Amino acid sequence: MIRTDDSADAATPAQVRVTRRRRWSASLIWLVPIVAALVGVGMVIHNWASEGPVIEIAFATAEGLEAGKTQVKYKDVAIGFVESIRLAPDHTHVVARVDLNEDAAGFATADSRFWVVRPRFGASGVSGIGTLLSGAYIGADSGVSRQAKKAFVGLERPPAVIHGSPGKRFTLRADDIGSLDVGSPVYYRRIQVGRLVAYELDEDGKRMHVEVFVDAPYDRYVSVSSRFWNASGVDLNLDASGLSLNTQSLATVLAGGIAFQTPPGPRDETPAAENAQFDLFDDLPTAMAPPDGKPQYLRMRFEQTLRGLNVGAQIDFHGIAVGKVVSIDLDYDADQRRFPLLVGAVIYPQRFGLAHEKIARLEHADQDESARLAGFIKPLIEGGLRAQARSGNLLTGQLYIALDFMPDAPAVSFDPAARPLQLPTVAGGFDQLQEQMGNIVAKIDAMPLESIGRHLDGAVAQLERTLRQINESTLPQVGVTLAGAQGALGNARQVIASDAPLQRDLAQTLGEIQRAARSLRVLTDYLGVHPQSLLRGKPADPAVRGAARKDTGGTRP
């Protein structure tokens, strides 16, 4: 500020006084952006600290997925959402980028599983109906691993068992799974107690490994002695007892199923351990049958046709199925120019029961199974054991192979060292009947039928002439004779009726004849008891002899 002194002289220069004001070190207006920046940084740090892991899930298609909208749920609780969806560089699948919540960090581990929940309709059931209104979402299942993982491959179908479900897993070995699939039910006494969760081929591709899960508390009924069998479809059996129909439920008819049970009798009831292995049998009778043991391969040579014999037909010994047919091949005999059939079969020695135990005590017990079986079969073949194709069903014409003793069978050579062992055969009963019928037809063809026919025609013509002569001449004369006889009998009846003394004499005569017959019968009965009377005569009556002795003083004559 400049001030002027009025009392000073006008010619004197004015003195200027400068007054300095006090200034602040910083302006207050800068506090607002600084505070805003600090708040923003704090929010960023809070959001960064509260964010969960980001993972990527690969799916075959993006059907039902939508970026920024599709949620990830575990037990119907949202644990994240799909941030973006992109196509894989090779165009074979899509990749969904998922932001998980902070409390869902445990799902970004190695054994976690993800799948798209959408409506599914199949033979094993219906699922995902609720997504018709709410839309599809990604289902999640956490594992027990602690190893972090960011990239996952989504499942094409929901898993059959969620981690942590109470129960046990078991592995079944099978040749094939038939109509079974993931989700097929497992039954115990027709109650669904579990499901099929996975299956895979062995490394050699010859067998299947089927994994099933049995829910608690039913898993305790799976013992070390339990038997599993394929209960798919309908088991229809026609035998001597009649027609029987067996199935677990309607679901098994449509989608297949597995059943298990412990065979009756004293068994080890110890509960099976987790991941225990069992065999999956084809049906209930096979599962409940005694253990088969190691099979032995045999071969049979048949000279006749075997129409009706199929692979899988039974090998029967005294009513017990001891094996089955595994192959039927055609051979050629150059000497006889015939085509015999070679039937390959497997025999289960353990099915012979006590006989199998005796096999082990033979002198070949220290050798292999084939040598022991050969030593067992050789004396049986010498005693007449033969293989024969027989009819098993008259309606279908199916055949089976019966091992039976033929006392009249010719002797054959048997080589116990041959591999495979070859059983001698005989023609089947139907083939023998055909052969007998052929022989009968051949004998009929050898008969002089034309000559017999000519002689028969002459005999029939002569018989016809004889019958004509009898009808024309003999029968009328016989009629006249019968009429005359009838008249004579009528006259005799009239004479007898008109002569009363004759009737009286006739009645007396008949009475005498009756008394004579009675006396003759008495005589015959007496002679039957006393035949010596023909020589000695009839002895006196005891009463008469007693009276005679009394008169003579009791002395004998």
C-alpha positions as CSV (number, residue, x, y, z in Angstrom):
1,M,0.0,0.0,0.0
2,I,1.3,3.5,-0.9
3,R,0.7,6.4,1.5
4,T,1.4,10.3,0.8
5,D,2.5,12.6,3.5
6,D,0.4,15.9,3.1
7,S,2.6,17.9,5.4
8,A,5.7,17.4,3.3
9,D,6.7,19.9,0.8
10,A,5.4,19.5,-2.6
11,A,8.8,19.7,-4.1
12,T,10.1,17.0,-1.9
13,P,9.7,13.5,-3.4
14,A,7.2,11.4,-1.7
15,Q,8.4,8.4,0.3
16,V,6.8,5.1,-0.5
17,R,6.0,2.5,2.3
18,V,5.6,-1.1,1.2
19,T,3.6,-3.4,3.5
20,R,3.9,-7.2,3.0
21,R,1.0,-9.5,3.8
22,R,1.5,-12.9,5.4
23,R,1.0,-15.9,3.0
24,W,0.0,-19.5,3.6
25,S,2.3,-22.5,2.7
26,A,-0.2,-24.5,0.8
27,S,-3.6,-23.8,-0.6
28,L,-6.6,-25.7,1.0
29,I,-8.1,-26.5,-2.4
30,W,-5.4,-29.2,-3.0
31,L,-6.7,-31.2,-0.1
32,V,-9.8,-32.4,-2.0
33,P,-8.1,-34.3,-4.8
34,I,-5.5,-35.7,-2.5
35,V,-8.2,-37.2,-0.2
36,A,-10.1,-38.5,-3.3
37,A,-6.9,-40.1,-4.6
38,L,-6.2,-41.7,-1.3
39,V,-9.8,-43.0,-1.1
40,G,-9.5,-44.4,-4.7
41,V,-6.2,-46.1,-3.9
42,G,-7.8,-47.6,-0.8
43,M,-10.7,-48.9,-2.8
44,V,-8.4,-50.4,-5.4
45,I,-6.4,-52.1,-2.7
46,H,-9.5,-53.4,-1.0
47,N,-11.0,-54.7,-4.2
48,W,-7.7,-56.3,-5.2
49,A,-7.4,-57.9,-1.7
50,S,-11.1,-59.1,-1.8
51,E,-11.0,-60.6,-5.3
52,G,-10.8,-64.3,-5.8
53,P,-8.7,-66.3,-8.2
54,V,-9.4,-66.2,-11.9
55,I,-9.6,-69.5,-13.7
56,E,-10.3,-70.7,-17.2
57,I,-12.6,-73.6,-18.1
58,A,-12.6,-75.3,-21.5
59,F,-16.0,-76.6,-22.8
60,A,-16.9,-78.3,-26.0
61,T,-19.5,-75.5,-26.8
62,A,-20.7,-72.3,-25.2
63,E,-24.4,-73.5,-25.2
64,G,-26.2,-71.8,-22.4
65,L,-23.2,-69.6,-21.3
66,E,-23.3,-65.8,-21.4
67,A,-20.4,-63.5,-20.5
68,G,-21.1,-61.3,-17.5
69,K,-24.3,-63.1,-16.6
70,T,-23.7,-66.9,-16.2
71,Q,-23.0,-67.7,-12.6
72,V,-20.8,-70.4,-11.1
73,K,-22.7,-72.3,-8.3
74,Y,-21.9,-74.8,-5.6
75,K,-24.9,-76.3,-3.9
76,D,-27.0,-73.5,-5.4
77,V,-24.8,-70.8,-3.9
78,A,-23.1,-68.4,-6.3
79,I,-19.3,-68.5,-6.0
80,G,-18.4,-66.6,-9.1
81,F,-19.4,-65.6,-12.6
82,V,-18.3,-65.9,-16.2
83,E,-16.3,-62.8,-17.2
84,S,-15.7,-63.6,-20.8
85,I,-15.9,-66.4,-23.4
86,R,-13.5,-66.9,-26.3
87,L,-12.9,-69.4,-29.0
88,A,-9.8,-71.6,-28.6
89,P,-7.0,-70.9,-31.2
90,D,-7.6,-74.4,-32.8
91,H,-11.4,-73.9,-32.9
92,T,-12.0,-77.2,-31.2
93,H,-13.5,-75.8,-28.0
94,V,-14.4,-72.6,-26.1
95,V,-12.7,-71.1,-23.0
96,A,-14.7,-69.4,-20.3
97,R,-12.8,-67.0,-18.1
98,V,-14.4,-67.2,-14.6
99,D,-13.9,-64.8,-11.7
100,L,-14.3,-66.7,-8.4
101,N,-15.2,-65.0,-5.1
102,E,-12.6,-64.6,-2.4
103,D,-14.2,-67.3,-0.3
104,A,-14.2,-69.7,-3.2
105,A,-10.4,-69.9,-3.6
106,G,-10.6,-73.6,-2.6
107,F,-12.2,-74.4,-6.0
108,A,-9.0,-73.4,-7.9
109,T,-7.3,-76.7,-7.0
110,A,-6.2,-79.6,-9.1
111,D,-9.1,-82.0,-8.4
112,S,-12.0,-79.5,-8.7
113,R,-14.5,-80.3,-11.4
114,F,-16.8,-78.0,-13.4
115,W,-19.7,-78.7,-15.8
116,V,-22.6,-76.8,-17.4
117,V,-26.0,-77.4,-15.7
118,R,-28.7,-77.5,-18.3
119,P,-31.9,-79.6,-18.9
120,R,-30.9,-83.2,-19.6
121,F,-33.2,-86.0,-20.6
122,G,-31.8,-89.5,-20.8
123,A,-32.4,-93.1,-20.0
124,S,-30.8,-92.7,-16.6
125,G,-33.1,-89.8,-15.6
126,V,-34.0,-86.2,-16.0
127,S,-31.9,-83.4,-14.5
128,G,-31.5,-79.6,-14.7
129,I,-35.2,-78.9,-15.0
130,G,-34.8,-75.7,-12.8
131,T,-32.6,-74.1,-15.5
132,L,-35.6,-73.9,-17.9
133,L,-36.6,-70.6,-16.1
134,S,-33.3,-69.4,-14.5
135,G,-31.0,-70.3,-17.3
136,A,-27.9,-72.5,-17.4
137,Y,-25.1,-72.1,-15.0
138,I,-21.7,-73.7,-14.3
139,G,-21.8,-76.3,-11.5
140,A,-18.7,-76.8,-9.3
141,D,-17.3,-79.5,-7.1
142,S,-14.3,-79.0,-4.9
143,G,-11.8,-81.7,-4.2
144,V,-9.3,-82.3,-1.4
145,S,-6.1,-81.4,-3.2
146,R,-4.1,-78.4,-2.1
147,Q,-2.3,-77.9,-5.4
148,A,-3.4,-74.7,-7.1
149,K,-4.6,-74.8,-10.7
150,K,-5.9,-72.2,-13.1
151,A,-6.9,-74.1,-16.2
152,F,-9.6,-76.8,-16.2
153,V,-11.5,-79.0,-18.7
154,G,-15.2,-78.9,-18.1
155,L,-17.2,-82.2,-17.8
156,E,-19.7,-83.0,-20.5
157,R,-22.1,-84.4,-18.0
158,P,-22.6,-83.9,-14.3
159,P,-20.5,-86.2,-12.1
160,A,-22.4,-89.1,-10.6
161,V,-20.8,-88.6,-7.1
162,I,-19.9,-85.3,-5.4
163,H,-16.7,-85.2,-3.3
164,G,-17.5,-85.9,0.3
165,S,-20.6,-88.0,-0.3
166,P,-20.9,-90.8,2.3
167,G,-20.3,-94.2,0.8
168,K,-17.7,-96.4,-0.9
169,R,-16.3,-96.9,-4.4
170,F,-15.8,-100.4,-5.8
171,T,-14.2,-101.6,-9.1
172,L,-15.8,-104.3,-11.2
173,R,-14.1,-106.3,-13.9
174,A,-16.2,-107.2,-16.9
175,D,-15.7,-108.4,-20.5
176,D,-18.2,-105.6,-21.6
177,I,-20.7,-103.4,-20.0
178,G,-23.7,-104.2,-22.2
179,S,-26.4,-101.5,-21.9
180,L,-24.8,-99.9,-18.8
181,D,-23.8,-96.2,-18.7
182,V,-22.7,-93.6,-16.3
183,G,-25.5,-93.1,-13.8
184,S,-27.0,-96.6,-14.2
185,P,-28.4,-97.7,-10.8
186,V,-26.9,-100.3,-8.4
187,Y,-29.5,-102.5,-6.6
188,Y,-29.4,-104.5,-3.4
189,R,-32.4,-106.7,-3.0
190,R,-34.2,-104.5,-5.6
191,I,-33.5,-101.3,-3.6
192,Q,-31.4,-98.7,-5.4
193,V,-28.3,-98.2,-3.2
194,G,-25.8,-96.6,-5.6
195,R,-24.9,-95.8,-9.2
196,L,-22.2,-96.4,-11.9
197,V,-19.8,-93.5,-11.9
198,A,-17.2,-94.4,-14.5
199,Y,-15.8,-97.0,-16.8
200,E,-12.7,-97.5,-18.9
201,L,-10.9,-100.1,-21.0
202,D,-7.8,-101.9,-19.8
203,E,-4.5,-101.0,-21.4
204,D,-4.7,-104.2,-23.6
205,G,-8.3,-103.4,-24.5
206,K,-9.6,-106.9,-23.5
207,R,-11.5,-106.1,-20.4
208,M,-13.5,-103.2,-18.8
209,H,-13.0,-101.6,-15.4
210,V,-16.4,-100.4,-14.1
211,E,-16.4,-98.1,-11.1
212,V,-19.6,-98.0,-8.9
213,F,-20.4,-96.0,-5.8
214,V,-22.6,-97.5,-3.1
215,D,-24.2,-94.9,-0.7
216,A,-24.0,-95.2,3.0
217,P,-25.3,-97.1,5.0
218,Y,-25.8,-99.7,2.3
219,D,-22.1,-99.9,1.6
220,R,-21.7,-102.1,4.7
221,Y,-23.7,-104.8,2.9
222,V,-20.9,-105.2,0.3
223,S,-18.8,-107.9,1.8
224,V,-15.7,-109.7,0.5
225,S,-17.9,-112.6,-0.6
226,S,-20.5,-110.4,-2.5
227,R,-21.2,-111.1,-6.1
228,F,-22.1,-108.4,-8.7
229,W,-24.0,-109.1,-11.9
230,N,-25.5,-107.2,-14.8
231,A,-29.2,-106.8,-14.1
232,S,-30.0,-105.1,-17.4
233,G,-33.1,-106.1,-19.4
234,V,-35.4,-109.0,-18.7
235,D,-34.3,-112.5,-17.6
236,L,-36.8,-114.9,-19.3
237,N,-36.2,-118.6,-18.6
238,L,-38.1,-121.6,-19.9
239,D,-37.2,-124.9,-18.3
240,A,-38.8,-128.0,-16.7
241,S,-40.2,-125.8,-13.9
242,G,-42.1,-123.6,-16.3
243,L,-41.7,-120.0,-17.5
244,S,-40.0,-117.6,-15.2
245,L,-39.5,-113.8,-15.6
246,N,-37.0,-111.9,-13.5
247,T,-36.0,-108.2,-13.5
248,Q,-34.9,-105.7,-10.9
249,S,-37.1,-102.8,-12.0
250,L,-38.5,-101.0,-15.1
251,A,-35.5,-98.7,-15.0
252,T,-33.1,-101.6,-15.6
253,V,-35.1,-102.7,-18.6
254,L,-34.6,-99.2,-20.2
255,A,-31.3,-98.0,-18.8
256,G,-29.6,-101.1,-17.4
257,G,-28.4,-101.7,-13.9
258,I,-26.1,-103.6,-11.6
259,A,-27.2,-105.8,-8.6
260,F,-25.2,-107.4,-5.9
261,Q,-25.8,-110.0,-3.2
262,T,-23.9,-112.4,-1.0
263,P,-24.5,-116.1,-1.9
264,P,-26.4,-118.1,0.6
265,G,-24.7,-120.4,3.1
266,P,-21.7,-119.7,5.4
267,R,-19.7,-116.9,3.9
268,D,-17.2,-114.3,5.0
269,E,-19.4,-111.3,5.9
270,T,-16.4,-108.9,6.4
271,P,-17.3,-105.5,4.8
272,A,-15.3,-104.9,1.7
273,A,-12.7,-102.1,1.7
274,E,-12.8,-98.9,-0.3
275,N,-11.9,-99.6,-4.0
276,A,-12.1,-103.4,-3.6
277,Q,-12.3,-105.3,-6.9
278,F,-15.0,-107.8,-7.9
279,D,-16.0,-109.6,-11.1
280,L,-19.2,-108.5,-12.9
281,F,-21.1,-111.6,-14.0
282,D,-23.6,-111.7,-16.9
283,D,-26.6,-112.9,-14.9
284,L,-27.8,-114.0,-11.4
285,P,-27.4,-117.8,-11.9
286,T,-23.8,-117.3,-13.1
287,A,-23.0,-115.0,-10.2
288,M,-24.4,-117.4,-7.5
289,A,-22.7,-120.5,-9.0
290,P,-19.6,-121.9,-7.3
291,P,-16.3,-120.5,-8.4
292,D,-15.3,-121.8,-11.8
293,G,-11.5,-121.8,-11.3
294,K,-9.1,-121.8,-14.2
295,P,-10.7,-123.1,-17.4
296,Q,-9.1,-125.8,-19.6
297,Y,-9.5,-125.9,-23.4
298,L,-10.7,-129.0,-25.1
299,R,-11.6,-129.9,-28.7
300,M,-14.2,-132.3,-30.1
301,R,-14.5,-133.6,-33.7
302,F,-18.0,-134.3,-35.1
303,E,-18.7,-136.0,-38.4
304,Q,-22.3,-135.0,-38.6
305,T,-24.0,-131.6,-39.0
306,L,-24.4,-129.5,-35.9
307,R,-27.2,-127.2,-36.9
308,G,-28.6,-125.6,-33.8
309,L,-25.3,-125.6,-31.9
310,N,-24.2,-122.1,-31.1
311,V,-21.2,-120.5,-29.4
312,G,-22.0,-120.4,-25.7
313,A,-23.9,-123.7,-25.6
314,Q,-23.4,-125.7,-22.4
315,I,-21.2,-128.7,-21.9
316,D,-23.2,-131.0,-19.7
317,F,-22.0,-133.9,-17.5
318,H,-24.7,-135.8,-15.5
319,G,-26.9,-132.7,-15.5
320,I,-24.2,-130.3,-14.4
321,A,-22.9,-127.6,-16.7
322,V,-19.1,-128.1,-16.6
323,G,-18.2,-125.9,-19.5
324,K,-19.3,-124.1,-22.7
325,V,-18.7,-124.0,-26.4
326,V,-16.3,-121.2,-27.5
327,S,-15.8,-121.9,-31.2
328,I,-17.1,-124.0,-34.1
329,D,-14.8,-124.4,-37.0
330,L,-15.1,-126.3,-40.3
331,D,-12.3,-128.9,-41.2
332,Y,-11.6,-130.9,-44.3
333,D,-10.7,-134.7,-44.5
334,A,-8.9,-135.2,-47.8
335,D,-9.0,-139.0,-47.5
336,Q,-12.8,-139.3,-47.1
337,R,-13.5,-136.0,-48.8
338,R,-15.7,-134.9,-45.9
339,F,-16.1,-131.7,-43.9
340,P,-16.0,-132.5,-40.2
341,L,-16.7,-129.9,-37.5
342,L,-14.2,-129.0,-34.8
343,V,-15.9,-127.7,-31.7
344,G,-13.7,-125.9,-29.2
345,A,-14.9,-125.8,-25.6
346,V,-13.6,-124.7,-22.2
347,I,-14.1,-127.0,-19.2
348,Y,-14.0,-125.8,-15.6
349,P,-12.5,-128.7,-13.6
350,Q,-13.6,-127.1,-10.3
351,R,-17.3,-127.6,-11.3
352,F,-16.7,-131.4,-10.9
353,G,-16.9,-130.8,-7.2
354,L,-15.4,-133.6,-5.1
355,A,-14.1,-135.2,-8.4
356,H,-12.0,-132.1,-8.8
357,E,-10.4,-132.6,-5.4
358,K,-9.6,-136.2,-6.4
359,I,-7.9,-134.9,-9.5
360,A,-5.4,-133.0,-7.3
361,R,-4.5,-136.2,-5.4
362,L,-3.6,-138.1,-8.6
363,E,-0.1,-139.0,-9.4
364,H,0.0,-136.0,-11.7
365,A,-0.7,-133.5,-8.9
366,D,2.7,-132.0,-9.3
367,Q,2.1,-131.2,-12.9
368,D,0.0,-128.5,-14.6
369,E,-3.8,-128.3,-14.8
370,S,-3.9,-129.8,-18.3
371,A,-1.8,-132.9,-17.3
372,R,-4.1,-133.5,-14.3
373,L,-7.2,-133.1,-16.4
374,A,-5.8,-135.6,-19.0
375,G,-5.0,-138.1,-16.2
376,F,-8.6,-137.8,-15.0
377,I,-10.3,-138.1,-18.4
378,K,-8.2,-140.9,-19.8
379,P,-9.7,-143.8,-17.6
380,L,-13.2,-142.3,-18.2
381,I,-12.7,-142.4,-22.0
382,E,-11.6,-146.0,-21.6
383,G,-14.8,-146.6,-19.7
384,G,-16.9,-145.2,-22.6
385,L,-17.0,-141.5,-22.0
386,R,-18.0,-139.7,-25.2
387,A,-19.2,-136.3,-26.3
388,Q,-22.6,-136.2,-28.0
389,A,-24.7,-133.4,-29.4
390,R,-28.2,-133.5,-28.0
391,S,-31.3,-131.4,-28.5
392,G,-31.8,-129.0,-25.6
393,N,-35.1,-127.4,-26.8
394,L,-37.5,-129.1,-29.2
395,L,-39.2,-125.7,-30.0
396,T,-36.0,-123.8,-31.0
397,G,-33.9,-126.8,-32.1
398,Q,-30.9,-125.7,-30.0
399,L,-28.2,-128.2,-29.2
400,Y,-25.9,-128.8,-26.3
401,I,-22.9,-131.1,-25.8
402,A,-23.4,-133.9,-23.3
403,L,-20.6,-135.9,-21.8
404,D,-22.0,-139.4,-21.1
405,F,-20.9,-143.0,-20.9
406,M,-21.7,-145.2,-24.0
407,P,-21.1,-148.8,-23.0
408,D,-21.4,-150.0,-26.6
409,A,-19.1,-147.3,-28.0
410,P,-16.1,-148.6,-30.0
411,A,-12.7,-148.2,-28.4
412,V,-10.7,-145.1,-29.5
413,S,-7.2,-143.9,-28.9
414,F,-6.7,-140.9,-26.6
415,D,-3.4,-139.0,-26.4
416,P,-3.1,-137.4,-23.0
417,A,0.0,-135.4,-24.2
418,A,-1.9,-133.7,-27.0
419,R,-2.6,-130.0,-26.6
420,P,-5.4,-129.3,-26.8
421,L,-6.9,-132.5,-25.5
422,Q,-9.4,-134.0,-27.9
423,L,-12.5,-135.8,-26.7
424,P,-13.9,-138.7,-28.8
425,T,-17.5,-138.2,-30.0
426,V,-20.5,-140.2,-31.1
427,A,-23.4,-139.3,-33.3
428,G,-26.3,-137.6,-31.6
429,G,-29.6,-139.3,-30.9
430,F,-31.4,-137.4,-33.6
431,D,-28.6,-138.3,-36.1
432,Q,-28.9,-142.0,-35.1
433,L,-32.6,-141.8,-35.7
434,Q,-32.0,-140.3,-39.1
435,E,-29.6,-143.0,-39.9
436,Q,-32.0,-145.7,-38.8
437,M,-34.8,-144.1,-40.8
438,G,-32.4,-144.1,-43.8
439,N,-31.7,-147.8,-43.3
440,I,-35.4,-148.5,-43.1
441,V,-36.0,-146.5,-46.3
442,A,-33.2,-148.4,-48.0
443,K,-34.8,-151.7,-47.0
444,I,-38.1,-150.6,-48.2
445,D,-36.6,-149.5,-51.5
446,A,-35.0,-153.0,-51.8
447,M,-38.4,-154.7,-51.4
448,P,-40.2,-156.0,-54.7
449,L,-43.1,-153.6,-54.2
450,E,-44.2,-153.9,-57.8
451,S,-44.5,-157.7,-57.7
452,I,-46.2,-157.5,-54.3
453,G,-48.6,-155.0,-55.7
454,R,-49.5,-157.2,-58.6
455,H,-50.1,-160.2,-56.4
456,L,-52.1,-158.1,-54.0
457,D,-54.2,-156.8,-56.8
458,G,-55.0,-160.4,-57.9
459,A,-55.8,-161.5,-54.4
460,V,-58.1,-158.5,-53.9
461,A,-59.9,-159.3,-57.2
462,Q,-60.3,-163.0,-56.2
463,L,-61.6,-161.9,-52.8
464,E,-64.1,-159.6,-54.4
465,R,-65.4,-162.5,-56.6
466,T,-65.7,-164.7,-53.5
467,L,-67.6,-162.1,-51.6
468,R,-69.9,-161.5,-54.6
469,Q,-70.7,-165.3,-54.7
470,I,-71.4,-165.4,-51.0
471,N,-73.7,-162.4,-51.3
472,E,-75.6,-163.9,-54.3
473,S,-75.9,-167.6,-53.4
474,T,-74.6,-168.5,-50.0
475,L,-76.3,-165.9,-47.8
476,P,-79.8,-166.5,-49.2
477,Q,-79.5,-170.3,-48.5
478,V,-78.3,-169.5,-45.0
479,G,-81.3,-167.4,-44.5
480,V,-83.7,-170.2,-45.6
481,T,-81.8,-172.6,-43.2
482,L,-82.2,-170.3,-40.3
483,A,-85.8,-169.8,-40.9
484,G,-86.3,-173.7,-40.9
485,A,-84.5,-174.0,-37.7
486,Q,-86.5,-171.3,-36.1
487,G,-89.7,-173.2,-37.1
488,A,-88.4,-176.5,-35.7
489,L,-87.6,-174.8,-32.4
490,G,-91.1,-173.3,-32.3
491,N,-92.6,-176.8,-32.8
492,A,-90.5,-178.3,-30.0
493,R,-91.5,-175.5,-27.6
494,Q,-95.2,-176.2,-28.4
495,V,-94.7,-180.0,-27.8
496,I,-93.0,-179.4,-24.4
497,A,-95.7,-177.0,-23.4
498,S,-98.5,-179.4,-24.3
499,D,-97.1,-182.5,-22.6
500,A,-97.2,-182.0,-18.7
501,P,-95.7,-185.4,-17.8
502,L,-92.8,-184.7,-20.0
503,Q,-92.2,-181.5,-18.2
504,R,-92.3,-183.2,-14.8
505,D,-89.9,-186.0,-15.9
506,L,-87.6,-183.3,-17.3
507,A,-87.7,-181.4,-14.0
508,Q,-86.9,-184.6,-12.0
509,T,-84.1,-185.4,-14.4
510,L,-82.6,-181.9,-13.9
511,G,-82.9,-182.4,-10.1
512,E,-81.1,-185.7,-10.3
513,I,-78.4,-184.1,-12.4
514,Q,-78.0,-181.3,-9.8
515,R,-77.7,-183.8,-6.9
516,A,-75.2,-185.9,-8.9
517,A,-73.1,-182.8,-9.5
518,R,-73.2,-181.9,-5.8
519,S,-72.1,-185.4,-4.8
520,L,-69.3,-185.2,-7.4
521,R,-68.2,-181.9,-6.0
522,V,-68.1,-183.3,-2.4
523,L,-66.2,-186.3,-3.6
524,T,-63.7,-184.1,-5.4
525,D,-63.2,-181.9,-2.3
526,Y,-62.6,-185.1,-0.2
527,L,-60.1,-186.6,-2.6
528,G,-58.3,-183.3,-2.6
529,V,-57.8,-183.6,1.2
530,H,-57.5,-187.5,1.4
531,P,-56.0,-188.7,-1.9
532,Q,-54.9,-192.0,-0.2
533,S,-58.6,-193.0,0.1
534,L,-58.4,-194.1,-3.6
535,L,-56.2,-197.0,-2.5
536,R,-57.2,-197.6,1.2
537,G,-60.8,-196.6,1.0
538,K,-62.7,-194.1,3.1
539,P,-61.8,-194.6,6.8
540,A,-64.6,-195.2,9.4
541,D,-66.0,-192.3,11.3
542,P,-64.1,-191.7,14.6
543,A,-67.4,-192.0,16.6
544,V,-68.1,-195.4,15.0
545,R,-64.6,-196.7,15.7
546,G,-64.9,-195.6,19.3
547,A,-68.1,-197.5,19.7
548,A,-66.6,-200.6,18.1
549,R,-63.6,-200.6,20.5
550,K,-66.0,-200.2,23.4
551,D,-67.9,-203.3,22.3
552,T,-64.7,-205.4,21.9
553,G,-63.1,-204.3,25.2
554,G,-61.0,-201.6,23.7
555,T,-58.7,-204.1,21.8
556,R,-57.6,-203.2,18.3
557,P,-58.6,-205.5,15.5
